[in-house]
Amino acid sequence: MEIRKFAVLGFGNIGYTHAQNIIDHPNALLTAIFSRSPRDNVPQGVNFYNDYEELIKSEDLDAVVIATPTFTHEKIACLCAENELDIFLEKPMALTLEECDNIISAAYNANVKLFLGHVLRFWPSYFHVRNFVKSSKSTIGDIMEFEAKRLSTFPWSNWFADESKSGGVILDLSIHDLDYANWILGYFISISCKAKRIKHFGMKVYGKSITTLKFEKEKKAKIEASWAEKPDFPLTTYANLKGSEGNIEFNGEGIFEGYPIEIIEPLESYDGYYNEISHFIDCIINRDKNLAVNGEDGKISVAICLAAIESANNKGKEVFFDDFLKK
């Protein structure tokens, strides 16, 4: 059995989740964790560092999961690539397209794998709906519209309130459904977004957004995101894919009763986070296997969000995506 040795860089909620899934995977071994803050939940036998450069220098590793704040992604990912480590990078890839390009170039030059953690592409309900409607077995006809909502309370750390570090609700939260809309409907023509700022930790940041994507043949997507829900409000998701002959409603829990679909391809687990880390491990063991979400995919998702932010900054003015990419 081939085993790949991992470190998890960043040990907040999502870093902890990835660490547990690495521990549970038969082909992976978690050897080290990095966090700026002391942690009392580090798994037994795993080395802890408060300096990621020291960790990378000291540990014998094959791959890393980078789950640090977005504004640190470029520097850490490029250093990992230079040290010939395969990279699982949490979304969003980076804050700018230039940073995305730098990460992609570093990974390419070092000949290492670069995977982007867009988990909806591995979440069973979202994955199965996409596979079904793209197959010959689909019963909803031509896809015409996608609607999605992702609503939550404000995140736990003050860096999210600094738009220069997080990109606000559009880049950090709405990116999930914007990436999925692009994945299921294909390349879009234009984007418009209306967003509202909210105040947290003494800073104003985009905390609510409604983004509309226009595609060819009058297809469209409407994506709503919120960090402005009341305390104790549970993360709430909703998606509705509408076709010429019917529709499918679903969320993170499953596909709603009354809209049965045929499962075309099974997944390893109901846990999308386990599915994506398992796919990454498979790809770094079997080097010829293509990653389901690569650096260019991650960059496009960032570009969609940045175009939406530009629109929001201009009171919802329509932004044509090809023109935006040429800037």
N, C-alpha and C positions, 0 to 999 in steps of 0.2 A: 504494500500500500504506500503510495507516494504521499508524503506529508510536506506541507508548506508552512514555514514559520512566519508568524504575523506579529506586528505591533499595531495597536490602536492609538492614534494621536488625537487627543481630545476625548474627555471622558465625562461629558454631560449625558443627557438622556439618550441621545441617539448613539453616542460612542459606547455607552453601557450596553445598549441593545446589540450593536455589532459585536462587541466583545463576547457576549453570551452565545451568539450564533456561531462565532468562530470556535469557541470551546465545544459546542455541540456537534461540530462538523467532523466527520471521521478523517478527512484529509487535511486538517488544519491544526496548528498548534499555536496558541496565544502565548507569547513569551514576554511581552513588555507593553506597558501603558504609559502615555504621557498626559499630564494635566498640569496646568499652572497652579491649580489649587490642590491642597492635600485632600485625599479621598480615603474614606474608611470602608469602601466597598470593592477594593481591588481584589480580584480572585486570588486564592492561595496559590503560591508558586509562581506568580507573575511578577516580574520586576517593574518597579514604579520609578518614573523620572519626572522631574519638574522642568526639564530642559530637553526639548526634542532633538537638538543637535547632538547632545551627549548620548541620547538613546540611539540615534542612528549610527553614531561612531562606535558605540560599545557593543551593540547587539548583533548577532549573526542572524540576519533576516532574509526572507524571500519577498515579502510584500508588506504593505501598510494600508490601513484604513485611515483616511484623513477626515476627521469629524470635528475640526476646530472651527471657530468663527470664520465667516466668509472672507473677511478682509485679510486673513492670514493664509488663504489657500495658495495663492501664487507662489509665495516664498517657500512654503513648506513642500508643496508638490514638486517644484523645480529642484529643491535640494534632494528629495527622495529619488527623483529621476537620475540626477547626477550620481547617486550612489547605487544605481542599477536595481532599484526596488520597483516591483510592480505596484500600481497605485489604484486603490479604490477611493474615489474622491466624492464626498457627499455633495449633493446639490445645495445651493447653486454653485456652479463651477467656479465663478469669480465675480468680481464687481464690474469689470469692463471687458470689452472684446479684446483689447490689447493684452490683458492679463490671461485671458483664455488662450490666445495665440501663443503666448510665452510658455504656458503649461504644455500645450500640444507639441510645440517644437522641442521642449526639453525631453518629453517622453519619446518622441520620434528619434531624436538624436541618440538617446541612450538605448533604443530598441527595447523599451519596457511597455507593458500593457497599461493602458489608462482607461479605467471604467468610471462612469458617472452614475451616482446613486439616485436615479429617478425611479423611485420604488413603485409608483403606480403601474409601470410597465410589467411589474412582477406580482402585483397584488391580484389575487385570484379573480375577484369580480370584474375588475377593470381589464385584466388580461383576457379572460374568457369572452367578455363582450366584444373586445376588439377582434379576437380570432374568429368569432362566430360571424360577425358582420362582414369580415373580409373573405369569408369562405363561400362556396357555392351553396351551402346549406342555409344561408340567411333567409329569413322570412319577412324582414321589415322593408325590403325594397331598397331603392337608392337612398343613401344617407343624405339628409337635408340640413339637419341642425343638431348641435350639441349644446346642452346647458349643464353647468356645474356650479356647485357652491361648496365653499370650505370656510367654516366659521369657527372661531376660537377666542379665548381670552388672550390677553397680551402675553408674549413669551416671558420667560423667567429672568432674563439677564438684561442689564441696562444697555449693552451694545446693540441690541435690536432697535432701541429707540434712536440711535444715531444712524441716520439714513446713509451717511457716507461709509458706514461699516456694514450695514445689513441690506441696503436697498429697499427697506420698508416691506410692507405686506405684499407688494407686487412681486418683488424678486425672491423673497424668502418663502412665502406661503402660496400665492397664486400660481407660482411657477409649476407646481404639481399639475394642476388642471390645464394650464396653458401648454405644457409639454405634451400632455395626453391628447389634447385637442389637435395639436399638430401631428401627433403620431397616428391618430385614427382618421383624420380628415385630409391630411396631406398638406402640402405647401400652400400657404395662404397669401392673399394679395395685400390686404391692409389691416390696420389695427386702430382702434380708438378706445380710450380709457378715461373714465371719470373717477377721481379718487378724492378722499377726504382725509385731512390730517387729524391726528389725535395726539394728546399730550401725555407722555409718560417719562418718568425719571427727569423731569424738567426740560424735555426736548419734544419738539413737534415732528411727527413722522407720518407718512402715509399709513393709515391703519384700516381703511376700508376702500375697496375698489370694485368697479364693474368694468370688465374689459370685453370688447366685441371684436371678433376676428371675422373678416370676410374672405371667402374662398371662391374659386371658380364655380360656375353653374349655380350661382346664388346660394351656395352653402354658407352657413355661418355658425359661429360659436359664441356663447355668452357666458363669461366666467366671473363669478362673484367671490370675493375673499374678504375676510374680516378678522382683525385682531381686537375688535372693540366690544366683544360680548361681555356680559356681566361676570363677576367672579363665580367660580364653580360651574360655569357653563361648559359642558363637555364638548370636545371636538366633534363637530357635526359636518358630515359630507353628504352630498346628493349629486346625482348625475342622471341625465335623461338624454338618450340618443334617439332622435326622431328620424324615421324614414318615410318614404312615400307610401308604404303599406302597413306601417305600425311603428311602435317605439319600444324601447327597453329602458326601464328605470332601475337604477342600482346605486349602491354606495359602498363604503368600505366593509360593511358587514356582509353584503351579498347582493344577489339579484332579486328584485321584489317579486313576490308571489303573483302569478298571473302573466308573467313574461318569461316563460321557459325558453332556454336556449340549449342547444346540443353542445356538449364539451368536445371541442375538436382536439385539443392537446392538454393533457393533465399537467399539473404542477407538482413539485415535490411536497410542498407544504401549504397550509392555509396562511402562513406567515410570509408576507411579501418580502420582509427584510431577510428572512432565512433564504428565500428563493434567490434573491439577488446576490447575496454573498456566496451561495453555493454555485451559481452560474460563474461568478468571478473566479472562484477556486478552480472550477473545471477548465476555464480558459487559460489560467496560468500554468496548469499542469499539462494541458493539451494545447501547445502553443499555436497550432494551426487553426484552432477554433476562433471564430470571430466573436468579439464582444457584442452583446445586444444593444449596449448604449456606450458609444465611444466619445472621444474628445470633441469631435465635430458636432455630435448630437447635443452634447452639453453646451457648446458654444451657441448653437442655434436657439436653445431654450433661454439662455441669458439674453441673446439679441431680441427675442420676442418680448421679454420683460423690459428691457431698456427702451424699446420702441413704445411700449405701453406707458412707461414713465414719462417719456418725451410728450406723448399725447396728453397725459394727465397734467403735466406742467403747462400745457397750452389749452386747458379747459376742454379737453376731449377732442381736439382737432385730429382728423383722420391722418394717419401716417402710413405711407406706402412702403412696404417692407423692403423691396428691392432698392428703392431710393435710400432708405435708412442705412442699409448695409454698405452702400457706396460712400458714405460720409467718412 
